[in-house]
């Protein structure tokens, strides 16, 4: 199965099985590193930056 990858605005690299999982992973990262980041901002990052990994 093709993995999906995205880089956070801070450069943190994340991979997941699909965009929904990518959202969960980025939300969890943001909760720790960017608590001010909104769900809409996370969706925007995934929409603009998510790509197939590998
Ligand atoms: Zn980050």
mmCIF file of the protein (N, C-alpha, C, O) and its ligand, coordinates in Angstrom:
data_MODEL
# 
_entry.id   MODEL 
# 
loop_
_entity.id 
_entity.type 
_entity.pdbx_number_of_molecules 
1 polymer     1 
2 non-polymer 1 
# 
_entity_poly.entity_id                      1 
_entity_poly.type                           'polypeptide(L)' 
_entity_poly.nstd_linkage                   no 
_entity_poly.nstd_monomer                   no 
_entity_poly.pdbx_seq_one_letter_code       
;(UNK)(UNK)(UNK)(UNK)(UNK)(UNK)(UNK)(UNK)(UNK)(UNK)(UNK)(UNK)(UNK)(UNK)(UNK)(UNK)
(UNK)(UNK)(UNK)(UNK)(UNK)(UNK)(UNK)(UNK)(UNK)(UNK)(UNK)(UNK)(UNK)(UNK)(UNK)(UNK)
(UNK)(UNK)(UNK)(UNK)(UNK)(UNK)(UNK)(UNK)(UNK)(UNK)(UNK)(UNK)(UNK)(UNK)(UNK)(UNK)
(UNK)(UNK)(UNK)(UNK)(UNK)(UNK)
;
_entity_poly.pdbx_seq_one_letter_code_can   XXXXXXXXXXXXXXXXXXXXXXXXXXXXXXXXXXXXXXXXXXXXXXXXXXXXXX 
_entity_poly.pdbx_strand_id                 A 
# 
loop_
_entity_poly_seq.entity_id 
_entity_poly_seq.num 
_entity_poly_seq.mon_id 
_entity_poly_seq.hetero 
1 1  UNK n 
1 2  UNK n 
1 3  UNK n 
1 4  UNK n 
1 5  UNK n 
1 6  UNK n 
1 7  UNK n 
1 8  UNK n 
1 9  UNK n 
1 10 UNK n 
1 11 UNK n 
1 12 UNK n 
1 13 UNK n 
1 14 UNK n 
1 15 UNK n 
1 16 UNK n 
1 17 UNK n 
1 18 UNK n 
1 19 UNK n 
1 20 UNK n 
1 21 UNK n 
1 22 UNK n 
1 23 UNK n 
1 24 UNK n 
1 25 UNK n 
1 26 UNK n 
1 27 UNK n 
1 28 UNK n 
1 29 UNK n 
1 30 UNK n 
1 31 UNK n 
1 32 UNK n 
1 33 UNK n 
1 34 UNK n 
1 35 UNK n 
1 36 UNK n 
1 37 UNK n 
1 38 UNK n 
1 39 UNK n 
1 40 UNK n 
1 41 UNK n 
1 42 UNK n 
1 43 UNK n 
1 44 UNK n 
1 45 UNK n 
1 46 UNK n 
1 47 UNK n 
1 48 UNK n 
1 49 UNK n 
1 50 UNK n 
1 51 UNK n 
1 52 UNK n 
1 53 UNK n 
1 54 UNK n 
# 
loop_
_struct_asym.id 
_struct_asym.entity_id 
A 1 
B 2 
# 
loop_
_chem_comp.id 
_chem_comp.type 
_chem_comp.mon_nstd_flag 
UNK 'L-peptide linking' . 
ZN  non-polymer         . 
# 
_pdbx_entity_nonpoly.entity_id   2 
_pdbx_entity_nonpoly.name        ? 
_pdbx_entity_nonpoly.comp_id     ZN 
# 
_pdbx_nonpoly_scheme.asym_id         B 
_pdbx_nonpoly_scheme.entity_id       2 
_pdbx_nonpoly_scheme.mon_id          ZN 
_pdbx_nonpoly_scheme.ndb_seq_num     1 
_pdbx_nonpoly_scheme.pdb_seq_num     101 
_pdbx_nonpoly_scheme.auth_seq_num    101 
_pdbx_nonpoly_scheme.pdb_mon_id      ZN 
_pdbx_nonpoly_scheme.auth_mon_id     ZN 
_pdbx_nonpoly_scheme.pdb_strand_id   A 
_pdbx_nonpoly_scheme.pdb_ins_code    . 
# 
loop_
_atom_site.group_PDB 
_atom_site.id 
_atom_site.type_symbol 
_atom_site.label_atom_id 
_atom_site.label_alt_id 
_atom_site.label_comp_id 
_atom_site.label_asym_id 
_atom_site.label_entity_id 
_atom_site.label_seq_id 
_atom_site.pdbx_PDB_ins_code 
_atom_site.Cartn_x 
_atom_site.Cartn_y 
_atom_site.Cartn_z 
_atom_site.occupancy 
_atom_site.B_iso_or_equiv 
_atom_site.pdbx_formal_charge 
_atom_site.auth_seq_id 
_atom_site.auth_comp_id 
_atom_site.auth_asym_id 
_atom_site.auth_atom_id 
_atom_site.pdbx_PDB_model_num 
ATOM   1   N  N  . UNK A 1 1  ? 0.842  -1.196 0.000  1.00 0.00 ? 1   UNK A N  1 
ATOM   2   C  CA . UNK A 1 1  ? 0.000  0.000  0.000  1.00 0.00 ? 1   UNK A CA 1 
ATOM   3   C  C  . UNK A 1 1  ? 0.876  1.245  0.000  1.00 0.00 ? 1   UNK A C  1 
ATOM   4   O  O  . UNK A 1 1  ? 1.851  1.335  0.747  1.00 0.00 ? 1   UNK A O  1 
ATOM   5   N  N  . UNK A 1 2  ? 0.520  2.191  -0.837 1.00 0.00 ? 2   UNK A N  1 
ATOM   6   C  CA . UNK A 1 2  ? 1.286  3.428  -0.924 1.00 0.00 ? 2   UNK A CA 1 
ATOM   7   C  C  . UNK A 1 2  ? 1.132  4.232  0.348  1.00 0.00 ? 2   UNK A C  1 
ATOM   8   O  O  . UNK A 1 2  ? 0.023  4.440  0.840  1.00 0.00 ? 2   UNK A O  1 
ATOM   9   N  N  . UNK A 1 3  ? 2.251  4.679  0.871  1.00 0.00 ? 3   UNK A N  1 
ATOM   10  C  CA . UNK A 1 3  ? 2.212  5.527  2.054  1.00 0.00 ? 3   UNK A CA 1 
ATOM   11  C  C  . UNK A 1 3  ? 2.096  6.986  1.618  1.00 0.00 ? 3   UNK A C  1 
ATOM   12  O  O  . UNK A 1 3  ? 2.476  7.360  0.508  1.00 0.00 ? 3   UNK A O  1 
ATOM   13  N  N  . UNK A 1 4  ? 1.571  7.776  2.508  1.00 0.00 ? 4   UNK A N  1 
ATOM   14  C  CA . UNK A 1 4  ? 1.487  9.214  2.269  1.00 0.00 ? 4   UNK A CA 1 
ATOM   15  C  C  . UNK A 1 4  ? 2.447  9.921  3.218  1.00 0.00 ? 4   UNK A C  1 
ATOM   16  O  O  . UNK A 1 4  ? 2.619  9.506  4.364  1.00 0.00 ? 4   UNK A O  1 
ATOM   17  N  N  . UNK A 1 5  ? 3.057  10.971 2.742  1.00 0.00 ? 5   UNK A N  1 
ATOM   18  C  CA . UNK A 1 5  ? 4.033  11.692 3.548  1.00 0.00 ? 5   UNK A CA 1 
ATOM   19  C  C  . UNK A 1 5  ? 3.738  13.186 3.506  1.00 0.00 ? 5   UNK A C  1 
ATOM   20  O  O  . UNK A 1 5  ? 3.213  13.707 2.522  1.00 0.00 ? 5   UNK A O  1 
ATOM   21  N  N  . UNK A 1 6  ? 4.085  13.856 4.591  1.00 0.00 ? 6   UNK A N  1 
ATOM   22  C  CA . UNK A 1 6  ? 3.951  15.312 4.643  1.00 0.00 ? 6   UNK A CA 1 
ATOM   23  C  C  . UNK A 1 6  ? 5.029  15.850 5.580  1.00 0.00 ? 6   UNK A C  1 
ATOM   24  O  O  . UNK A 1 6  ? 5.421  15.193 6.544  1.00 0.00 ? 6   UNK A O  1 
ATOM   25  N  N  . UNK A 1 7  ? 5.493  17.044 5.278  1.00 0.00 ? 7   UNK A N  1 
ATOM   26  C  CA . UNK A 1 7  ? 6.430  17.724 6.162  1.00 0.00 ? 7   UNK A CA 1 
ATOM   27  C  C  . UNK A 1 7  ? 5.699  18.864 6.856  1.00 0.00 ? 7   UNK A C  1 
ATOM   28  O  O  . UNK A 1 7  ? 5.077  19.706 6.208  1.00 0.00 ? 7   UNK A O  1 
ATOM   29  N  N  . UNK A 1 8  ? 5.781  18.879 8.168  1.00 0.00 ? 8   UNK A N  1 
ATOM   30  C  CA . UNK A 1 8  ? 5.212  19.979 8.943  1.00 0.00 ? 8   UNK A CA 1 
ATOM   31  C  C  . UNK A 1 8  ? 5.934  21.268 8.574  1.00 0.00 ? 8   UNK A C  1 
ATOM   32  O  O  . UNK A 1 8  ? 7.028  21.244 8.008  1.00 0.00 ? 8   UNK A O  1 
ATOM   33  N  N  . UNK A 1 9  ? 5.307  22.389 8.900  1.00 0.00 ? 9   UNK A N  1 
ATOM   34  C  CA . UNK A 1 9  ? 5.943  23.686 8.626  1.00 0.00 ? 9   UNK A CA 1 
ATOM   35  C  C  . UNK A 1 9  ? 7.271  23.840 9.355  1.00 0.00 ? 9   UNK A C  1 
ATOM   36  O  O  . UNK A 1 9  ? 8.099  24.656 8.951  1.00 0.00 ? 9   UNK A O  1 
ATOM   37  N  N  . UNK A 1 10 ? 7.494  23.064 10.432 1.00 0.00 ? 10  UNK A N  1 
ATOM   38  C  CA . UNK A 1 10 ? 8.753  23.129 11.180 1.00 0.00 ? 10  UNK A CA 1 
ATOM   39  C  C  . UNK A 1 10 ? 9.799  22.195 10.584 1.00 0.00 ? 10  UNK A C  1 
ATOM   40  O  O  . UNK A 1 10 ? 10.948 22.182 11.027 1.00 0.00 ? 10  UNK A O  1 
ATOM   41  N  N  . UNK A 1 11 ? 9.397  21.403 9.565  1.00 0.00 ? 11  UNK A N  1 
ATOM   42  C  CA . UNK A 1 11 ? 10.330 20.485 8.947  1.00 0.00 ? 11  UNK A CA 1 
ATOM   43  C  C  . UNK A 1 11 ? 10.192 19.053 9.437  1.00 0.00 ? 11  UNK A C  1 
ATOM   44  O  O  . UNK A 1 11 ? 10.848 18.153 8.912  1.00 0.00 ? 11  UNK A O  1 
ATOM   45  N  N  . UNK A 1 12 ? 9.346  18.831 10.436 1.00 0.00 ? 12  UNK A N  1 
ATOM   46  C  CA . UNK A 1 12 ? 9.138  17.481 10.967 1.00 0.00 ? 12  UNK A CA 1 
ATOM   47  C  C  . UNK A 1 12 ? 8.462  16.614 9.905  1.00 0.00 ? 12  UNK A C  1 
ATOM   48  O  O  . UNK A 1 12 ? 7.428  16.991 9.353  1.00 0.00 ? 12  UNK A O  1 
ATOM   49  N  N  . UNK A 1 13 ? 9.054  15.448 9.623  1.00 0.00 ? 13  UNK A N  1 
ATOM   50  C  CA . UNK A 1 13 ? 8.551  14.566 8.579  1.00 0.00 ? 13  UNK A CA 1 
ATOM   51  C  C  . UNK A 1 13 ? 7.594  13.535 9.170  1.00 0.00 ? 13  UNK A C  1 
ATOM   52  O  O  . UNK A 1 13 ? 7.892  12.911 10.188 1.00 0.00 ? 13  UNK A O  1 
ATOM   53  N  N  . UNK A 1 14 ? 6.448  13.363 8.528  1.00 0.00 ? 14  UNK A N  1 
ATOM   54  C  CA . UNK A 1 14 ? 5.442  12.408 8.998  1.00 0.00 ? 14  UNK A CA 1 
ATOM   55  C  C  . UNK A 1 14 ? 4.992  11.532 7.838  1.00 0.00 ? 14  UNK A C  1 
ATOM   56  O  O  . UNK A 1 14 ? 4.886  11.992 6.701  1.00 0.00 ? 14  UNK A O  1 
ATOM   57  N  N  . UNK A 1 15 ? 4.727  10.260 8.139  1.00 0.00 ? 15  UNK A N  1 
ATOM   58  C  CA . UNK A 1 15 ? 4.167  9.354  7.135  1.00 0.00 ? 15  UNK A CA 1 
ATOM   59  C  C  . UNK A 1 15 ? 3.000  8.599  7.739  1.00 0.00 ? 15  UNK A C  1 
ATOM   60  O  O  . UNK A 1 15 ? 2.968  8.335  8.941  1.00 0.00 ? 15  UNK A O  1 
ATOM   61  N  N  . UNK A 1 16 ? 2.026  8.248  6.879  1.00 0.00 ? 16  UNK A N  1 
ATOM   62  C  CA . UNK A 1 16 ? 0.866  7.494  7.325  1.00 0.00 ? 16  UNK A CA 1 
ATOM   63  C  C  . UNK A 1 16 ? 0.274  6.746  6.129  1.00 0.00 ? 16  UNK A C  1 
ATOM   64  O  O  . UNK A 1 16 ? 0.726  6.907  4.995  1.00 0.00 ? 16  UNK A O  1 
ATOM   65  N  N  . UNK A 1 17 ? -0.745 5.926  6.401  1.00 0.00 ? 17  UNK A N  1 
ATOM   66  C  CA . UNK A 1 17 ? -1.313 5.093  5.346  1.00 0.00 ? 17  UNK A CA 1 
ATOM   67  C  C  . UNK A 1 17 ? -2.200 5.867  4.379  1.00 0.00 ? 17  UNK A C  1 
ATOM   68  O  O  . UNK A 1 17 ? -2.319 5.497  3.211  1.00 0.00 ? 17  UNK A O  1 
ATOM   69  N  N  . UNK A 1 18 ? -2.825 6.940  4.862  1.00 0.00 ? 18  UNK A N  1 
ATOM   70  C  CA . UNK A 1 18 ? -3.665 7.756  3.978  1.00 0.00 ? 18  UNK A CA 1 
ATOM   71  C  C  . UNK A 1 18 ? -3.792 9.159  4.588  1.00 0.00 ? 18  UNK A C  1 
ATOM   72  O  O  . UNK A 1 18 ? -3.251 9.429  5.660  1.00 0.00 ? 18  UNK A O  1 
ATOM   73  N  N  . UNK A 1 19 ? -4.506 10.036 3.898  1.00 0.00 ? 19  UNK A N  1 
ATOM   74  C  CA . UNK A 1 19 ? -4.586 11.413 4.368  1.00 0.00 ? 19  UNK A CA 1 
ATOM   75  C  C  . UNK A 1 19 ? -5.287 11.536 5.712  1.00 0.00 ? 19  UNK A C  1 
ATOM   76  O  O  . UNK A 1 19 ? -4.952 12.417 6.504  1.00 0.00 ? 19  UNK A O  1 
ATOM   77  N  N  . UNK A 1 20 ? -6.262 10.659 5.984  1.00 0.00 ? 20  UNK A N  1 
ATOM   78  C  CA . UNK A 1 20 ? -6.935 10.705 7.281  1.00 0.00 ? 20  UNK A CA 1 
ATOM   79  C  C  . UNK A 1 20 ? -5.952 10.389 8.408  1.00 0.00 ? 20  UNK A C  1 
ATOM   80  O  O  . UNK A 1 20 ? -5.932 11.057 9.442  1.00 0.00 ? 20  UNK A O  1 
ATOM   81  N  N  . UNK A 1 21 ? -5.136 9.355  8.185  1.00 0.00 ? 21  UNK A N  1 
ATOM   82  C  CA . UNK A 1 21 ? -4.134 8.986  9.183  1.00 0.00 ? 21  UNK A CA 1 
ATOM   83  C  C  . UNK A 1 21 ? -3.061 10.079 9.292  1.00 0.00 ? 21  UNK A C  1 
ATOM   84  O  O  . UNK A 1 21 ? -2.516 10.337 10.365 1.00 0.00 ? 21  UNK A O  1 
ATOM   85  N  N  . UNK A 1 22 ? -2.781 10.706 8.157  1.00 0.00 ? 22  UNK A N  1 
ATOM   86  C  CA . UNK A 1 22 ? -1.808 11.790 8.161  1.00 0.00 ? 22  UNK A CA 1 
ATOM   87  C  C  . UNK A 1 22 ? -2.307 12.942 9.032  1.00 0.00 ? 22  UNK A C  1 
ATOM   88  O  O  . UNK A 1 22 ? -1.539 13.561 9.768  1.00 0.00 ? 22  UNK A O  1 
ATOM   89  N  N  . UNK A 1 23 ? -3.596 13.213 8.934  1.00 0.00 ? 23  UNK A N  1 
ATOM   90  C  CA . UNK A 1 23 ? -4.186 14.271 9.765  1.00 0.00 ? 23  UNK A CA 1 
ATOM   91  C  C  . UNK A 1 23 ? -4.014 13.932 11.244 1.00 0.00 ? 23  UNK A C  1 
ATOM   92  O  O  . UNK A 1 23 ? -3.620 14.783 12.041 1.00 0.00 ? 23  UNK A O  1 
ATOM   93  N  N  . UNK A 1 24 ? -4.311 12.684 11.604 1.00 0.00 ? 24  UNK A N  1 
ATOM   94  C  CA . UNK A 1 24 ? -4.185 12.256 13.002 1.00 0.00 ? 24  UNK A CA 1 
ATOM   95  C  C  . UNK A 1 24 ? -2.746 12.402 13.481 1.00 0.00 ? 24  UNK A C  1 
ATOM   96  O  O  . UNK A 1 24 ? -2.494 12.880 14.587 1.00 0.00 ? 24  UNK A O  1 
ATOM   97  N  N  . UNK A 1 25 ? -1.804 11.982 12.636 1.00 0.00 ? 25  UNK A N  1 
ATOM   98  C  CA . UNK A 1 25 ? -0.391 12.048 13.006 1.00 0.00 ? 25  UNK A CA 1 
ATOM   99  C  C  . UNK A 1 25 ? 0.079  13.490 13.148 1.00 0.00 ? 25  UNK A C  1 
ATOM   100 O  O  . UNK A 1 25 ? 0.811  13.826 14.080 1.00 0.00 ? 25  UNK A O  1 
ATOM   101 N  N  . UNK A 1 26 ? -0.348 14.339 12.215 1.00 0.00 ? 26  UNK A N  1 
ATOM   102 C  CA . UNK A 1 26 ? 0.080  15.736 12.265 1.00 0.00 ? 26  UNK A CA 1 
ATOM   103 C  C  . UNK A 1 26 ? -0.596 16.455 13.431 1.00 0.00 ? 26  UNK A C  1 
ATOM   104 O  O  . UNK A 1 26 ? 0.013  17.316 14.065 1.00 0.00 ? 26  UNK A O  1 
ATOM   105 N  N  . UNK A 1 27 ? -1.854 16.107 13.717 1.00 0.00 ? 27  UNK A N  1 
ATOM   106 C  CA . UNK A 1 27 ? -2.549 16.689 14.866 1.00 0.00 ? 27  UNK A CA 1 
ATOM   107 C  C  . UNK A 1 27 ? -1.801 16.343 16.164 1.00 0.00 ? 27  UNK A C  1 
ATOM   108 O  O  . UNK A 1 27 ? -1.619 17.193 17.036 1.00 0.00 ? 27  UNK A O  1 
ATOM   109 N  N  . UNK A 1 28 ? -1.374 15.075 16.271 1.00 0.00 ? 28  UNK A N  1 
ATOM   110 C  CA . UNK A 1 28 ? -0.670 14.632 17.476 1.00 0.00 ? 28  UNK A CA 1 
ATOM   111 C  C  . UNK A 1 28 ? 0.666  15.361 17.607 1.00 0.00 ? 28  UNK A C  1 
ATOM   112 O  O  . UNK A 1 28 ? 1.059  15.760 18.703 1.00 0.00 ? 28  UNK A O  1 
ATOM   113 N  N  . UNK A 1 29 ? 1.363  15.531 16.475 1.00 0.00 ? 29  UNK A N  1 
ATOM   114 C  CA . UNK A 1 29 ? 2.626  16.267 16.495 1.00 0.00 ? 29  UNK A CA 1 
ATOM   115 C  C  . UNK A 1 29 ? 2.379  17.732 16.873 1.00 0.00 ? 29  UNK A C  1 
ATOM   116 O  O  . UNK A 1 29 ? 3.119  18.308 17.670 1.00 0.00 ? 29  UNK A O  1 
ATOM   117 N  N  . UNK A 1 30 ? 1.342  18.320 16.297 1.00 0.00 ? 30  UNK A N  1 
ATOM   118 C  CA . UNK A 1 30 ? 1.044  19.726 16.562 1.00 0.00 ? 30  UNK A CA 1 
ATOM   119 C  C  . UNK A 1 30 ? 0.644  19.938 18.019 1.00 0.00 ? 30  UNK A C  1 
ATOM   120 O  O  . UNK A 1 30 ? 0.994  20.956 18.617 1.00 0.00 ? 30  UNK A O  1 
ATOM   121 N  N  . UNK A 1 31 ? -0.079 18.991 18.588 1.00 0.00 ? 31  UNK A N  1 
ATOM   122 C  CA . UNK A 1 31 ? -0.484 19.125 19.987 1.00 0.00 ? 31  UNK A CA 1 
ATOM   123 C  C  . UNK A 1 31 ? 0.731  19.272 20.897 1.00 0.00 ? 31  UNK A C  1 
ATOM   124 O  O  . UNK A 1 31 ? 0.675  19.957 21.918 1.00 0.00 ? 31  UNK A O  1 
ATOM   125 N  N  . UNK A 1 32 ? 1.831  18.620 20.516 1.00 0.00 ? 32  UNK A N  1 
ATOM   126 C  CA . UNK A 1 32 ? 3.050  18.675 21.318 1.00 0.00 ? 32  UNK A CA 1 
ATOM   127 C  C  . UNK A 1 32 ? 3.891  19.904 20.961 1.00 0.00 ? 32  UNK A C  1 
ATOM   128 O  O  . UNK A 1 32 ? 4.356  20.631 21.839 1.00 0.00 ? 32  UNK A O  1 
ATOM   129 N  N  . UNK A 1 33 ? 4.076  20.121 19.643 1.00 0.00 ? 33  UNK A N  1 
ATOM   130 C  CA . UNK A 1 33 ? 5.041  21.136 19.202 1.00 0.00 ? 33  UNK A CA 1 
ATOM   131 C  C  . UNK A 1 33 ? 4.413  22.462 18.792 1.00 0.00 ? 33  UNK A C  1 
ATOM   132 O  O  . UNK A 1 33 ? 5.060  23.506 18.873 1.00 0.00 ? 33  UNK A O  1 
ATOM   133 N  N  . UNK A 1 34 ? 3.144  22.425 18.347 1.00 0.00 ? 34  UNK A N  1 
ATOM   134 C  CA . UNK A 1 34 ? 2.497  23.654 17.865 1.00 0.00 ? 34  UNK A CA 1 
ATOM   135 C  C  . UNK A 1 34 ? 1.061  23.715 18.376 1.00 0.00 ? 34  UNK A C  1 
ATOM   136 O  O  . UNK A 1 34 ? 0.122  23.655 17.583 1.00 0.00 ? 34  UNK A O  1 
ATOM   137 N  N  . UNK A 1 35 ? 0.879  23.833 19.694 1.00 0.00 ? 35  UNK A N  1 
ATOM   138 C  CA . UNK A 1 35 ? -0.483 23.788 20.248 1.00 0.00 ? 35  UNK A CA 1 
ATOM   139 C  C  . UNK A 1 35 ? -1.395 24.880 19.704 1.00 0.00 ? 35  UNK A C  1 
ATOM   140 O  O  . UNK A 1 35 ? -2.616 24.785 19.825 1.00 0.00 ? 35  UNK A O  1 
ATOM   141 N  N  . UNK A 1 36 ? -0.803 25.931 19.097 1.00 0.00 ? 36  UNK A N  1 
ATOM   142 C  CA . UNK A 1 36 ? -1.626 27.000 18.544 1.00 0.00 ? 36  UNK A CA 1 
ATOM   143 C  C  . UNK A 1 36 ? -2.170 26.649 17.161 1.00 0.00 ? 36  UNK A C  1 
ATOM   144 O  O  . UNK A 1 36 ? -3.026 27.360 16.635 1.00 0.00 ? 36  UNK A O  1 
ATOM   145 N  N  . UNK A 1 37 ? -1.683 25.568 16.573 1.00 0.00 ? 37  UNK A N  1 
ATOM   146 C  CA . UNK A 1 37 ? -2.084 25.198 15.214 1.00 0.00 ? 37  UNK A CA 1 
ATOM   147 C  C  . UNK A 1 37 ? -3.511 24.645 15.219 1.00 0.00 ? 37  UNK A C  1 
ATOM   148 O  O  . UNK A 1 37 ? -3.839 23.758 16.007 1.00 0.00 ? 37  UNK A O  1 
ATOM   149 N  N  . UNK A 1 38 ? -4.350 25.177 14.335 1.00 0.00 ? 38  UNK A N  1 
ATOM   150 C  CA . UNK A 1 38 ? -5.745 24.743 14.284 1.00 0.00 ? 38  UNK A CA 1 
ATOM   151 C  C  . UNK A 1 38 ? -5.914 23.544 13.341 1.00 0.00 ? 38  UNK A C  1 
ATOM   152 O  O  . UNK A 1 38 ? -5.056 23.256 12.507 1.00 0.00 ? 38  UNK A O  1 
ATOM   153 N  N  . UNK A 1 39 ? -7.058 22.856 13.505 1.00 0.00 ? 39  UNK A N  1 
ATOM   154 C  CA . UNK A 1 39 ? -7.357 21.740 12.612 1.00 0.00 ? 39  UNK A CA 1 
ATOM   155 C  C  . UNK A 1 39 ? -7.396 22.200 11.156 1.00 0.00 ? 39  UNK A C  1 
ATOM   156 O  O  . UNK A 1 39 ? -6.940 21.483 10.264 1.00 0.00 ? 39  UNK A O  1 
ATOM   157 N  N  . UNK A 1 40 ? -7.939 23.391 10.914 1.00 0.00 ? 40  UNK A N  1 
ATOM   158 C  CA . UNK A 1 40 ? -8.004 23.912 9.548  1.00 0.00 ? 40  UNK A CA 1 
ATOM   159 C  C  . UNK A 1 40 ? -6.604 24.113 8.971  1.00 0.00 ? 40  UNK A C  1 
ATOM   160 O  O  . UNK A 1 40 ? -6.372 23.840 7.793  1.00 0.00 ? 40  UNK A O  1 
ATOM   161 N  N  . UNK A 1 41 ? -5.689 24.579 9.781  1.00 0.00 ? 41  UNK A N  1 
ATOM   162 C  CA . UNK A 1 41 ? -4.312 24.771 9.322  1.00 0.00 ? 41  UNK A CA 1 
ATOM   163 C  C  . UNK A 1 41 ? -3.671 23.434 8.986  1.00 0.00 ? 41  UNK A C  1 
ATOM   164 O  O  . UNK A 1 41 ? -2.936 23.314 8.006  1.00 0.00 ? 41  UNK A O  1 
ATOM   165 N  N  . UNK A 1 42 ? -3.954 22.435 9.804  1.00 0.00 ? 42  UNK A N  1 
ATOM   166 C  CA . UNK A 1 42 ? -3.407 21.096 9.549  1.00 0.00 ? 42  UNK A CA 1 
ATOM   167 C  C  . UNK A 1 42 ? -3.967 20.533 8.250  1.00 0.00 ? 42  UNK A C  1 
ATOM   168 O  O  . UNK A 1 42 ? -3.232 19.966 7.441  1.00 0.00 ? 42  UNK A O  1 
ATOM   169 N  N  . UNK A 1 43 ? -5.276 20.694 8.056  1.00 0.00 ? 43  UNK A N  1 
ATOM   170 C  CA . UNK A 1 43 ? -5.875 20.219 6.794  1.00 0.00 ? 43  UNK A CA 1 
ATOM   171 C  C  . UNK A 1 43 ? -5.254 20.942 5.604  1.00 0.00 ? 43  UNK A C  1 
ATOM   172 O  O  . UNK A 1 43 ? -5.034 20.337 4.554  1.00 0.00 ? 43  UNK A O  1 
ATOM   173 N  N  . UNK A 1 44 ? -4.971 22.232 5.764  1.00 0.00 ? 44  UNK A N  1 
ATOM   174 C  CA . UNK A 1 44 ? -4.381 23.016 4.665  1.00 0.00 ? 44  UNK A CA 1 
ATOM   175 C  C  . UNK A 1 44 ? -2.974 22.517 4.342  1.00 0.00 ? 44  UNK A C  1 
ATOM   176 O  O  . UNK A 1 44 ? -2.592 22.440 3.174  1.00 0.00 ? 44  UNK A O  1 
ATOM   177 N  N  . UNK A 1 45 ? -2.208 22.182 5.370  1.00 0.00 ? 45  UNK A N  1 
ATOM   178 C  CA . UNK A 1 45 ? -0.856 21.660 5.143  1.00 0.00 ? 45  UNK A CA 1 
ATOM   179 C  C  . UNK A 1 45 ? -0.937 20.347 4.374  1.00 0.00 ? 45  UNK A C  1 
ATOM   180 O  O  . UNK A 1 45 ? -0.187 20.130 3.422  1.00 0.00 ? 45  UNK A O  1 
ATOM   181 N  N  . UNK A 1 46 ? -1.854 19.468 4.793  1.00 0.00 ? 46  UNK A N  1 
ATOM   182 C  CA . UNK A 1 46 ? -1.985 18.166 4.127  1.00 0.00 ? 46  UNK A CA 1 
ATOM   183 C  C  . UNK A 1 46 ? -2.452 18.361 2.691  1.00 0.00 ? 46  UNK A C  1 
ATOM   184 O  O  . UNK A 1 46 ? -1.945 17.705 1.780  1.00 0.00 ? 46  UNK A O  1 
ATOM   185 N  N  . UNK A 1 47 ? -3.420 19.264 2.478  1.00 0.00 ? 47  UNK A N  1 
ATOM   186 C  CA . UNK A 1 47 ? -3.935 19.478 1.136  1.00 0.00 ? 47  UNK A CA 1 
ATOM   187 C  C  . UNK A 1 47 ? -2.852 20.006 0.208  1.00 0.00 ? 47  UNK A C  1 
ATOM   188 O  O  . UNK A 1 47 ? -2.787 19.620 -0.959 1.00 0.00 ? 47  UNK A O  1 
ATOM   189 N  N  . UNK A 1 48 ? -2.008 20.883 0.720  1.00 0.00 ? 48  UNK A N  1 
ATOM   190 C  CA . UNK A 1 48 ? -1.000 21.514 -0.143 1.00 0.00 ? 48  UNK A CA 1 
ATOM   191 C  C  . UNK A 1 48 ? 0.296  20.724 -0.235 1.00 0.00 ? 48  UNK A C  1 
ATOM   192 O  O  . UNK A 1 48 ? 1.023  20.838 -1.222 1.00 0.00 ? 48  UNK A O  1 
ATOM   193 N  N  . UNK A 1 49 ? 0.594  19.916 0.794  1.00 0.00 ? 49  UNK A N  1 
ATOM   194 C  CA . UNK A 1 49 ? 1.932  19.321 0.868  1.00 0.00 ? 49  UNK A CA 1 
ATOM   195 C  C  . UNK A 1 49 ? 1.976  17.800 0.874  1.00 0.00 ? 49  UNK A C  1 
ATOM   196 O  O  . UNK A 1 49 ? 3.040  17.229 0.633  1.00 0.00 ? 49  UNK A O  1 
ATOM   197 N  N  . UNK A 1 50 ? 0.867  17.122 1.140  1.00 0.00 ? 50  UNK A N  1 
ATOM   198 C  CA . UNK A 1 50 ? 0.901  15.658 1.228  1.00 0.00 ? 50  UNK A CA 1 
ATOM   199 C  C  . UNK A 1 50 ? 1.252  15.066 -0.131 1.00 0.00 ? 50  UNK A C  1 
ATOM   200 O  O  . UNK A 1 50 ? 0.795  15.543 -1.169 1.00 0.00 ? 50  UNK A O  1 
ATOM   201 N  N  . UNK A 1 51 ? 2.072  14.019 -0.107 1.00 0.00 ? 51  UNK A N  1 
ATOM   202 C  CA . UNK A 1 51 ? 2.494  13.378 -1.353 1.00 0.00 ? 51  UNK A CA 1 
ATOM   203 C  C  . UNK A 1 51 ? 2.680  11.881 -1.104 1.00 0.00 ? 51  UNK A C  1 
ATOM   204 O  O  . UNK A 1 51 ? 2.739  11.431 0.040  1.00 0.00 ? 51  UNK A O  1 
ATOM   205 N  N  . UNK A 1 52 ? 2.770  11.134 -2.176 1.00 0.00 ? 52  UNK A N  1 
ATOM   206 C  CA . UNK A 1 52 ? 3.044  9.714  -2.037 1.00 0.00 ? 52  UNK A CA 1 
ATOM   207 C  C  . UNK A 1 52 ? 4.483  9.518  -1.570 1.00 0.00 ? 52  UNK A C  1 
ATOM   208 O  O  . UNK A 1 52 ? 5.403  10.152 -2.088 1.00 0.00 ? 52  UNK A O  1 
ATOM   209 N  N  . UNK A 1 53 ? 4.672  8.633  -0.586 1.00 0.00 ? 53  UNK A N  1 
ATOM   210 C  CA . UNK A 1 53 ? 6.011  8.353  -0.061 1.00 0.00 ? 53  UNK A CA 1 
ATOM   211 C  C  . UNK A 1 53 ? 6.561  7.105  -0.720 1.00 0.00 ? 53  UNK A C  1 
ATOM   212 O  O  . UNK A 1 53 ? 5.826  6.162  -1.014 1.00 0.00 ? 53  UNK A O  1 
ATOM   213 N  N  . UNK A 1 54 ? 7.826  7.111  -0.941 1.00 0.00 ? 54  UNK A N  1 
ATOM   214 C  CA . UNK A 1 54 ? 8.464  5.945  -1.524 1.00 0.00 ? 54  UNK A CA 1 
ATOM   215 C  C  . UNK A 1 54 ? 8.057  5.764  -2.945 1.00 0.00 ? 54  UNK A C  1 
ATOM   216 O  O  . UNK A 1 54 ? 8.503  4.822  -3.599 1.00 0.00 ? 54  UNK A O  1 
HETATM 217 ZN ZN . ZN  B 2 .  ? 5.957  20.757 13.342 1.00 0.00 ? 101 ZN  A ZN 1 
# 
